[in-house]
Amino acid sequence: MENNLKTWQPDVVVVNAGYASLAIDELGPVTMGKEDVERINYLLPDATIVAIHMEALNHCVLSRNELKDFVAEKGIEDKVIIPEDGQLISL
């Protein structure tokens, strides 16, 4: 993922950020989490990040509110869009 982001330098990155996990703990998360959103912002400071997939499935443990609090704490809330269900965004 990092190599692709560095190579292509996209203006917008859509991130499945629900931090979904499977019942098998050894596998770890199967989607990204809040630290991954922060890492993408670090790699592409001029990009807009659209964080989706929170609260989408019962195995997504990261909530929208938790991610909103995290990006505010990190001072990147102006770089991260966290849409509500059904919300349309224009880029």
Backbone as CSV, one residue per row, in Angstrom:
resi,resn,N_x,N_y,N_z,CA_x,CA_y,CA_z,C_x,C_y,C_z
1,MET,0.814,-1.174,0.000,0.000,0.000,0.000,0.869,1.252,0.000
2,GLU,1.877,1.286,0.848,2.740,2.470,0.909,3.444,2.720,-0.417
3,ASN,3.951,1.667,-1.033,4.630,1.837,-2.322,3.683,2.400,-3.372
4,ASN,2.451,1.894,-3.413,1.477,2.398,-4.380,1.153,3.868,-4.120
5,LEU,0.953,4.227,-2.861,0.657,5.625,-2.547,1.819,6.537,-2.938
6,LYS,3.027,6.104,-2.635,4.204,6.910,-2.983,4.385,7.005,-4.496
7,THR,4.105,5.909,-5.202,4.276,5.896,-6.652,3.230,6.743,-7.357
8,TRP,1.970,6.573,-6.985,0.884,7.209,-7.719,0.497,8.577,-7.169
9,GLN,0.795,8.866,-5.910,0.503,10.167,-5.307,-0.928,10.640,-5.585
10,PRO,-1.945,9.849,-5.201,-3.326,10.262,-5.487,-3.733,11.497,-4.679
11,ASP,-4.685,12.235,-5.235,-5.234,13.402,-4.537,-6.281,12.995,-3.512
12,VAL,-6.924,11.834,-3.749,-7.966,11.319,-2.860,-7.676,9.843,-2.592
13,VAL,-7.787,9.457,-1.327,-7.603,8.063,-0.937,-8.842,7.629,-0.163
14,VAL,-9.521,6.598,-0.655,-10.681,6.042,0.041,-10.180,4.854,0.859
15,VAL,-10.436,4.910,2.162,-9.885,3.931,3.095,-11.006,3.156,3.781
16,ASN,-10.974,1.844,3.675,-11.861,1.010,4.491,-11.275,1.029,5.897
17,ALA,-11.809,1.897,6.738,-11.182,2.199,8.027,-11.945,1.643,9.228
18,GLY,-12.727,0.624,9.055,-13.519,0.104,10.167,-12.763,-0.763,11.154
19,TYR,-11.489,-1.071,10.854,-10.655,-1.928,11.696,-11.343,-3.277,11.949
20,ALA,-11.848,-3.854,10.853,-12.548,-5.138,10.934,-11.583,-6.254,11.298
21,SER,-12.054,-7.160,12.111,-11.266,-8.318,12.524,-12.078,-9.574,12.300
22,LEU,-11.382,-10.660,12.100,-12.031,-11.961,12.011,-11.937,-12.638,13.364
23,ALA,-12.620,-13.709,13.519,-12.618,-14.428,14.791,-11.259,-15.044,15.098
24,ILE,-10.388,-15.095,14.122,-9.061,-15.678,14.307,-8.094,-14.557,14.680
25,ASP,-7.757,-14.461,15.954,-6.950,-13.348,16.450,-5.575,-13.254,15.804
26,GLU,-4.988,-14.372,15.426,-3.634,-14.360,14.873,-3.552,-13.581,13.559
27,LEU,-4.672,-13.456,12.857,-4.669,-12.759,11.576,-4.635,-11.248,11.741
28,GLY,-5.093,-10.745,12.847,-5.139,-9.308,13.054,-6.245,-8.678,12.235
29,PRO,-6.253,-7.355,12.146,-7.321,-6.673,11.404,-7.211,-6.945,9.910
30,VAL,-8.375,-6.955,9.246,-8.404,-7.178,7.801,-8.722,-5.895,7.037
31,THR,-9.050,-4.828,7.739,-9.165,-3.504,7.131,-8.361,-2.526,7.976
32,MET,-8.218,-1.338,7.492,-7.392,-0.344,8.174,-8.094,0.253,9.387
33,GLY,-7.310,0.906,10.221,-7.817,1.562,11.416,-7.348,3.006,11.474
34,LYS,-7.525,3.605,12.632,-7.230,5.037,12.766,-5.748,5.362,12.575
35,GLU,-4.855,4.490,13.032,-3.427,4.734,12.840,-3.057,4.675,11.364
36,ASP,-3.764,3.843,10.601,-3.521,3.773,9.160,-3.947,5.066,8.477
37,VAL,-5.051,5.650,8.921,-5.491,6.937,8.380,-4.421,7.996,8.649
38,GLU,-3.893,7.993,9.854,-2.825,8.940,10.188,-1.584,8.690,9.324
39,ARG,-1.238,7.439,9.089,-0.060,7.094,8.274,-0.249,7.559,6.830
40,ILE,-1.442,7.382,6.286,-1.705,7.830,4.923,-1.570,9.342,4.847
41,ASN,-2.069,10.045,5.850,-1.916,11.500,5.878,-0.445,11.887,5.929
42,TYR,0.351,11.140,6.659,1.790,11.400,6.734,2.449,11.192,5.368
43,LEU,2.052,10.120,4.675,2.631,9.810,3.370,2.185,10.784,2.288
44,LEU,0.923,11.237,2.380,0.345,12.125,1.369,-0.306,13.324,2.055
45,PRO,0.470,14.238,2.558,-0.089,15.343,3.349,-1.039,16.260,2.583
46,ASP,-0.999,16.234,1.254,-1.887,17.088,0.476,-3.139,16.356,-0.007
47,ALA,-3.238,15.080,0.267,-4.377,14.278,-0.197,-5.568,14.415,0.749
48,THR,-6.744,14.201,0.179,-7.964,14.083,0.973,-8.198,12.609,1.235
49,ILE,-8.491,12.255,2.471,-8.759,10.867,2.845,-10.248,10.737,3.128
50,VAL,-10.878,9.790,2.472,-12.289,9.496,2.716,-12.329,8.175,3.464
51,ALA,-12.697,8.235,4.727,-12.718,7.048,5.582,-14.124,6.458,5.592
52,ILE,-14.220,5.225,5.126,-15.511,4.545,5.058,-15.428,3.213,5.784
53,HIS,-16.543,2.539,5.852,-16.636,1.167,6.351,-16.719,1.090,7.874
54,MET,-16.813,2.239,8.561,-17.029,2.170,10.008,-18.487,1.793,10.247
55,GLU,-18.686,0.953,11.216,-20.034,0.542,11.633,-20.806,-0.139,10.501
56,ALA,-20.100,-0.594,9.469,-20.764,-1.213,8.321,-21.107,-2.676,8.588
57,LEU,-20.277,-3.341,9.315,-20.463,-4.758,9.623,-20.198,-4.962,11.107
58,ASN,-20.713,-6.038,11.652,-20.550,-6.238,13.092,-19.106,-6.490,13.508
59,HIS,-18.227,-6.831,12.567,-16.826,-7.038,12.932,-15.959,-5.794,12.687
60,CYS,-16.585,-4.672,12.374,-15.875,-3.389,12.273,-15.950,-2.717,13.643
61,VAL,-14.825,-2.653,14.317,-14.841,-2.194,15.704,-14.531,-0.709,15.885
62,LEU,-14.119,-0.034,14.810,-13.839,1.394,14.898,-15.101,2.172,14.522
63,SER,-15.543,3.047,15.409,-16.748,3.835,15.138,-16.378,5.153,14.464
64,ARG,-17.360,5.761,13.829,-17.146,7.083,13.232,-16.728,8.085,14.305
65,ASN,-17.420,8.062,15.436,-17.101,9.028,16.495,-15.679,8.849,17.002
66,GLU,-15.245,7.609,17.159,-13.879,7.366,17.617,-12.870,7.901,16.600
67,LEU,-13.134,7.675,15.318,-12.226,8.188,14.293,-12.270,9.707,14.239
68,LYS,-13.454,10.305,14.368,-13.559,11.766,14.390,-12.747,12.350,15.537
69,ASP,-12.855,11.747,16.721,-12.082,12.216,17.874,-10.584,12.086,17.609
70,PHE,-10.179,10.961,17.009,-8.764,10.705,16.746,-8.193,11.725,15.761
71,VAL,-8.893,11.961,14.648,-8.344,12.899,13.656,-8.330,14.324,14.209
72,ALA,-9.293,14.665,15.072,-9.269,15.981,15.716,-8.076,16.091,16.655
73,GLU,-7.821,15.042,17.412,-6.676,15.016,18.332,-5.358,15.169,17.564
74,LYS,-5.285,14.568,16.386,-4.063,14.620,15.577,-3.983,15.886,14.718
75,GLY,-5.065,16.687,14.702,-5.067,17.921,13.943,-5.189,17.725,12.440
76,ILE,-5.793,16.613,12.029,-5.925,16.338,10.594,-7.392,16.260,10.162
77,GLU,-8.276,16.818,10.966,-9.706,16.733,10.651,-10.069,17.438,9.347
78,ASP,-9.260,18.395,8.930,-9.519,19.065,7.658,-9.075,18.231,6.453
79,LYS,-8.368,17.143,6.688,-7.874,16.268,5.629,-8.687,14.984,5.491
80,VAL,-9.524,14.687,6.487,-10.230,13.402,6.536,-11.734,13.643,6.487
81,ILE,-12.389,13.038,5.515,-13.845,13.079,5.414,-14.372,11.761,5.945
82,ILE,-15.318,11.842,6.874,-15.938,10.646,7.458,-17.432,10.743,7.187
83,PRO,-17.874,10.242,6.035,-19.284,10.415,5.672,-20.224,9.558,6.510
84,GLU,-21.419,10.069,6.696,-22.489,9.320,7.340,-23.106,8.364,6.322
85,ASP,-23.853,7.376,6.775,-24.531,6.458,5.860,-25.384,7.248,4.878
86,GLY,-25.237,6.969,3.603,-26.031,7.612,2.575,-25.595,9.013,2.190
87,GLN,-24.611,9.564,2.879,-24.145,10.923,2.586,-23.395,10.945,1.262
88,LEU,-23.672,11.936,0.434,-22.939,12.157,-0.805,-21.887,13.226,-0.555
89,ILE,-20.708,13.008,-1.090,-19.651,14.000,-0.954,-19.173,14.392,-2.359
90,SER,-18.758,15.616,-2.508,-18.216,16.102,-3.764,-16.740,16.388,-3.568
91,LEU,-15.953,15.929,-4.514,-14.507,16.150,-4.429,-14.039,16.957,-5.624
